[in-house]
Amino acid sequence: MAAKTERNIKVVADNRRARFNYEIGDTVEAGIALTGTEVKSLRVGKATIAESYADTKGGEMWLVNANIPEYLQASRFNHAPKRPRKLLLHKRQIAKLAGAVEREGMTIVPLKLYFNEKGRAKVELAVARGKKLHDKRETEKKRSWDRERARLMRVKG
């Protein structure tokens, strides 16, 4: 059997706090509509999606509060760093995500911002439910125990 090849993607921004603050449900890959200077800034590797979320307006999905800093070599044609950016999804996908938000009180959070194999900017979105404080403590305890157990197994050999 042939081994599965690893996808050749370049991750620009990773939302590591999302997995700690939210219970992650379904994930969806979405395209993102960007201007030229935004793409250049992303190729340099500068972006922050930690405080961002996705929202629906007028039947379209928008990425709100994502920070892509201005491209330094651009002149007056630069972009606004925190402008809402349109996400490219099918209508069925938008309806499914919007339904989860309205019915079940979920949130749509971006997990990763990356360039795929073809060089297109993509966002990995997840339908998530916010964790309570005791859930966060439980997750931290479990993670700590897993680290300790792995360390003990290495020592014993």
Contacts in CASP RR format, 6 or more apart in sequence:
PFRMAT RR
TARGET T0000
AUTHOR 0000-0000-0000
METHOD contacts of the structure
MODEL  1
MAAKTERNIKVVADNRRARFNYEIGDTVEAGIALTGTEVKSLRVGKATIA
ESYADTKGGEMWLVNANIPEYLQASRFNHAPKRPRKLLLHKRQIAKLAGA
VEREGMTIVPLKLYFNEKGRAKVELAVARGKKLHDKRETEKKRSWDRERA
RLMRVKG
7 116 0 8 1.000
7 117 0 8 1.000
8 117 0 8 1.000
9 114 0 8 1.000
9 115 0 8 1.000
9 116 0 8 1.000
9 117 0 8 1.000
10 114 0 8 1.000
10 115 0 8 1.000
11 112 0 8 1.000
11 113 0 8 1.000
11 114 0 8 1.000
12 42 0 8 1.000
12 45 0 8 1.000
12 46 0 8 1.000
12 47 0 8 1.000
12 113 0 8 1.000
12 114 0 8 1.000
12 115 0 8 1.000
12 121 0 8 1.000
13 45 0 8 1.000
13 47 0 8 1.000
13 48 0 8 1.000
13 49 0 8 1.000
13 112 0 8 1.000
13 113 0 8 1.000
14 111 0 8 1.000
14 112 0 8 1.000
14 113 0 8 1.000
15 49 0 8 1.000
15 50 0 8 1.000
15 52 0 8 1.000
15 109 0 8 1.000
15 110 0 8 1.000
15 111 0 8 1.000
15 112 0 8 1.000
17 50 0 8 1.000
18 24 0 8 1.000
18 109 0 8 1.000
18 110 0 8 1.000
18 111 0 8 1.000
18 126 0 8 1.000
18 128 0 8 1.000
19 111 0 8 1.000
20 131 0 8 1.000
20 136 0 8 1.000
20 139 0 8 1.000
21 130 0 8 1.000
21 131 0 8 1.000
21 136 0 8 1.000
22 107 0 8 1.000
22 109 0 8 1.000
22 126 0 8 1.000
22 128 0 8 1.000
22 129 0 8 1.000
22 130 0 8 1.000
22 131 0 8 1.000
23 128 0 8 1.000
23 129 0 8 1.000
23 130 0 8 1.000
23 131 0 8 1.000
23 135 0 8 1.000
24 111 0 8 1.000
24 126 0 8 1.000
24 127 0 8 1.000
24 128 0 8 1.000
25 126 0 8 1.000
25 127 0 8 1.000
25 128 0 8 1.000
25 129 0 8 1.000
26 100 0 8 1.000
26 126 0 8 1.000
26 127 0 8 1.000
27 111 0 8 1.000
27 124 0 8 1.000
27 125 0 8 1.000
27 126 0 8 1.000
27 127 0 8 1.000
28 89 0 8 1.000
28 93 0 8 1.000
28 97 0 8 1.000
28 124 0 8 1.000
28 125 0 8 1.000
28 126 0 8 1.000
29 122 0 8 1.000
29 123 0 8 1.000
29 124 0 8 1.000
29 125 0 8 1.000
30 61 0 8 1.000
30 87 0 8 1.000
30 88 0 8 1.000
30 89 0 8 1.000
30 93 0 8 1.000
30 122 0 8 1.000
30 123 0 8 1.000
30 124 0 8 1.000
30 125 0 8 1.000
31 87 0 8 1.000
31 88 0 8 1.000
31 89 0 8 1.000
31 120 0 8 1.000
31 121 0 8 1.000
31 122 0 8 1.000
31 123 0 8 1.000
32 63 0 8 1.000
32 85 0 8 1.000
32 86 0 8 1.000
32 87 0 8 1.000
32 88 0 8 1.000
32 113 0 8 1.000
32 121 0 8 1.000
32 122 0 8 1.000
32 123 0 8 1.000
33 85 0 8 1.000
33 86 0 8 1.000
33 87 0 8 1.000
33 88 0 8 1.000
34 42 0 8 1.000
34 68 0 8 1.000
34 85 0 8 1.000
34 121 0 8 1.000
35 79 0 8 1.000
36 79 0 8 1.000
37 70 0 8 1.000
37 71 0 8 1.000
37 74 0 8 1.000
37 77 0 8 1.000
37 78 0 8 1.000
37 79 0 8 1.000
38 68 0 8 1.000
38 71 0 8 1.000
38 79 0 8 1.000
38 85 0 8 1.000
39 121 0 8 1.000
40 71 0 8 1.000
40 73 0 8 1.000
40 74 0 8 1.000
41 47 0 8 1.000
41 68 0 8 1.000
41 69 0 8 1.000
41 70 0 8 1.000
41 71 0 8 1.000
42 68 0 8 1.000
42 113 0 8 1.000
42 115 0 8 1.000
42 121 0 8 1.000
43 115 0 8 1.000
44 71 0 8 1.000
46 68 0 8 1.000
46 69 0 8 1.000
47 66 0 8 1.000
47 67 0 8 1.000
47 68 0 8 1.000
47 69 0 8 1.000
47 113 0 8 1.000
48 66 0 8 1.000
48 67 0 8 1.000
49 66 0 8 1.000
49 67 0 8 1.000
49 110 0 8 1.000
49 113 0 8 1.000
49 123 0 8 1.000
51 65 0 8 1.000
51 67 0 8 1.000
52 63 0 8 1.000
52 64 0 8 1.000
52 65 0 8 1.000
52 66 0 8 1.000
52 67 0 8 1.000
52 109 0 8 1.000
52 110 0 8 1.000
53 63 0 8 1.000
53 64 0 8 1.000
53 65 0 8 1.000
53 107 0 8 1.000
53 108 0 8 1.000
53 109 0 8 1.000
53 110 0 8 1.000
54 61 0 8 1.000
54 62 0 8 1.000
54 63 0 8 1.000
54 64 0 8 1.000
54 87 0 8 1.000
54 97 0 8 1.000
54 108 0 8 1.000
54 109 0 8 1.000
54 110 0 8 1.000
54 125 0 8 1.000
55 61 0 8 1.000
55 62 0 8 1.000
55 64 0 8 1.000
55 108 0 8 1.000
56 62 0 8 1.000
56 94 0 8 1.000
56 97 0 8 1.000
56 98 0 8 1.000
56 101 0 8 1.000
59 91 0 8 1.000
59 94 0 8 1.000
59 98 0 8 1.000
60 86 0 8 1.000
60 87 0 8 1.000
60 94 0 8 1.000
61 86 0 8 1.000
61 87 0 8 1.000
61 89 0 8 1.000
61 94 0 8 1.000
61 97 0 8 1.000
61 98 0 8 1.000
61 108 0 8 1.000
62 84 0 8 1.000
62 85 0 8 1.000
62 86 0 8 1.000
62 87 0 8 1.000
63 84 0 8 1.000
63 85 0 8 1.000
63 86 0 8 1.000
63 87 0 8 1.000
63 110 0 8 1.000
63 123 0 8 1.000
64 84 0 8 1.000
65 82 0 8 1.000
66 82 0 8 1.000
66 85 0 8 1.000
66 110 0 8 1.000
66 113 0 8 1.000
67 81 0 8 1.000
67 82 0 8 1.000
68 79 0 8 1.000
68 81 0 8 1.000
69 81 0 8 1.000
70 78 0 8 1.000
70 79 0 8 1.000
70 81 0 8 1.000
71 78 0 8 1.000
71 79 0 8 1.000
87 123 0 8 1.000
87 125 0 8 1.000
89 97 0 8 1.000
97 108 0 8 1.000
97 125 0 8 1.000
97 127 0 8 1.000
100 106 0 8 1.000
100 108 0 8 1.000
100 127 0 8 1.000
101 107 0 8 1.000
101 108 0 8 1.000
101 127 0 8 1.000
104 129 0 8 1.000
105 129 0 8 1.000
106 127 0 8 1.000
106 128 0 8 1.000
106 129 0 8 1.000
107 127 0 8 1.000
107 128 0 8 1.000
107 129 0 8 1.000
107 130 0 8 1.000
108 125 0 8 1.000
108 126 0 8 1.000
108 127 0 8 1.000
108 128 0 8 1.000
109 125 0 8 1.000
109 126 0 8 1.000
109 128 0 8 1.000
110 123 0 8 1.000
110 124 0 8 1.000
110 125 0 8 1.000
110 126 0 8 1.000
111 124 0 8 1.000
111 125 0 8 1.000
111 126 0 8 1.000
112 123 0 8 1.000
112 124 0 8 1.000
113 121 0 8 1.000
113 122 0 8 1.000
113 123 0 8 1.000
113 124 0 8 1.000
114 121 0 8 1.000
114 122 0 8 1.000
114 124 0 8 1.000
115 121 0 8 1.000
115 122 0 8 1.000
116 122 0 8 1.000
131 139 0 8 1.000
END
